[in-house]
């Protein structure tokens, strides 16, 4: 699963040809969650509250890039890296 971004120890990934709604896979210190791109809400799994808030804000700030990557993934095209919340 391609990595889109890594920041503050949070790993953001996206599968090619994944199921709707558009979402990302988030990993952080043993926690795993699926997060909706449009709302930033955890759909499945769990994250610490602070991490969930950071990821939600990041989704909001990078929604266009994430949705573009979602479209690329649906067509099995290469995904683009996205700047992390730590500006890395």
C-alpha positions as a Markdown table, in Angstrom:
| # | Residue | x | y | z |
|---|---|---|---|---|
| 1 | Unk | 0.0 | 0.0 | 0.0 |
| 2 | Unk | 1.6 | 3.3 | -1.1 |
| 3 | Unk | 2.6 | 5.8 | 1.6 |
| 4 | Unk | 1.3 | 9.3 | 0.9 |
| 5 | Unk | 2.8 | 11.0 | 3.9 |
| 6 | Unk | 4.5 | 10.5 | 7.2 |
| 7 | Unk | 4.4 | 13.1 | 10.0 |
| 8 | Unk | 4.7 | 13.0 | 13.8 |
| 9 | Unk | 5.1 | 9.2 | 13.5 |
| 10 | Unk | 1.7 | 9.0 | 11.7 |
| 11 | Unk | 1.8 | 7.0 | 8.5 |
| 12 | Unk | -0.8 | 7.8 | 5.8 |
| 13 | Unk | -1.5 | 5.2 | 3.1 |
| 14 | Unk | -3.9 | 4.6 | 0.3 |
| 15 | Unk | -4.8 | 1.4 | -1.5 |
| 16 | Unk | -5.2 | 1.2 | -5.3 |
| 17 | Unk | -8.8 | 0.3 | -6.4 |
| 18 | Unk | -10.1 | 0.5 | -2.8 |
| 19 | Unk | -13.8 | 0.6 | -1.8 |
| 20 | Unk | -15.9 | 3.8 | -1.3 |
| 21 | Unk | -16.2 | 6.2 | 0.4 |
| 22 | Unk | -12.8 | 7.9 | -0.4 |
| 23 | Unk | -10.6 | 7.2 | 2.6 |
| 24 | Unk | -7.0 | 6.9 | 3.8 |
| 25 | Unk | -5.4 | 4.2 | 6.1 |
| 26 | Unk | -3.7 | 5.7 | 9.1 |
| 27 | Unk | -1.2 | 3.9 | 11.4 |
| 28 | Unk | 0.3 | 5.3 | 14.6 |
| 29 | Unk | 2.1 | 3.3 | 17.3 |
| 30 | Unk | 0.1 | 0.2 | 16.9 |
| 31 | Unk | -3.2 | 2.0 | 16.2 |
| 32 | Unk | -4.9 | 1.6 | 12.9 |
| 33 | Unk | -7.8 | 3.4 | 11.4 |
| 34 | Unk | -9.6 | 4.2 | 8.2 |
| 35 | Unk | -10.4 | 7.9 | 7.9 |
| 36 | Unk | -12.8 | 9.5 | 5.5 |
| 37 | Unk | -11.1 | 12.1 | 3.2 |
| 38 | Unk | -14.1 | 14.4 | 3.0 |
| 39 | Unk | -14.9 | 14.6 | 6.7 |
| 40 | Unk | -11.7 | 13.6 | 8.4 |
| 41 | Unk | -13.7 | 11.2 | 10.7 |
| 42 | Unk | -12.5 | 7.7 | 11.7 |
| 43 | Unk | -14.7 | 5.2 | 9.9 |
| 44 | Unk | -13.2 | 2.1 | 11.3 |
| 45 | Unk | -10.5 | 1.3 | 13.9 |
| 46 | Unk | -9.2 | 3.8 | 16.4 |
| 47 | Unk | -6.6 | 6.5 | 17.0 |
| 48 | Unk | -5.7 | 8.5 | 20.1 |
| 49 | Unk | -7.8 | 11.6 | 20.3 |
| 50 | Unk | -4.9 | 14.0 | 19.6 |
| 51 | Unk | -3.7 | 11.9 | 16.5 |
| 52 | Unk | -7.3 | 11.8 | 15.2 |
| 53 | Unk | -7.5 | 15.6 | 15.5 |
| 54 | Unk | -4.2 | 16.1 | 13.7 |
| 55 | Unk | -5.2 | 13.7 | 10.9 |
| 56 | Unk | -8.7 | 15.3 | 10.6 |
| 57 | Unk | -7.1 | 18.8 | 10.2 |
| 58 | Unk | -4.5 | 17.4 | 7.7 |
| 59 | Unk | -7.3 | 15.8 | 5.6 |
| 60 | Unk | -9.2 | 19.1 | 5.6 |
| 61 | Unk | -6.0 | 21.0 | 4.5 |
| 62 | Unk | -5.1 | 18.5 | 1.8 |
| 63 | Unk | -8.5 | 17.4 | 0.7 |
| 64 | Unk | -8.0 | 18.2 | -3.0 |
| 65 | Unk | -4.7 | 16.4 | -3.1 |
| 66 | Unk | -6.2 | 13.4 | -1.3 |
| 67 | Unk | -9.2 | 13.2 | -3.7 |
| 68 | Unk | -6.9 | 13.5 | -6.7 |
| 69 | Unk | -4.8 | 10.6 | -5.3 |
| 70 | Unk | -8.1 | 8.7 | -4.8 |
| 71 | Unk | -8.9 | 9.1 | -8.5 |
| 72 | Unk | -5.4 | 8.0 | -9.5 |
| 73 | Unk | -5.7 | 5.0 | -7.2 |
| 74 | Unk | -9.0 | 4.0 | -8.8 |
| 75 | Unk | -7.2 | 4.0 | -12.2 |
| 76 | Unk | -4.1 | 2.1 | -10.8 |
| 77 | Unk | -1.9 | 5.2 | -11.5 |
| 78 | Unk | 1.0 | 6.2 | -9.4 |
| 79 | Unk | 0.1 | 8.2 | -6.3 |
| 80 | Unk | 1.7 | 11.5 | -5.3 |
| 81 | Unk | 3.3 | 12.2 | -1.9 |
| 82 | Unk | 1.6 | 14.9 | 0.2 |
| 83 | Unk | 3.4 | 17.3 | 2.6 |
| 84 | Unk | 2.9 | 16.2 | 6.2 |
| 85 | Unk | 1.4 | 18.3 | 9.0 |
| 86 | Unk | 5.0 | 18.9 | 10.2 |
| 87 | Unk | 5.8 | 20.5 | 6.8 |
| 88 | Unk | 8.2 | 17.6 | 6.0 |
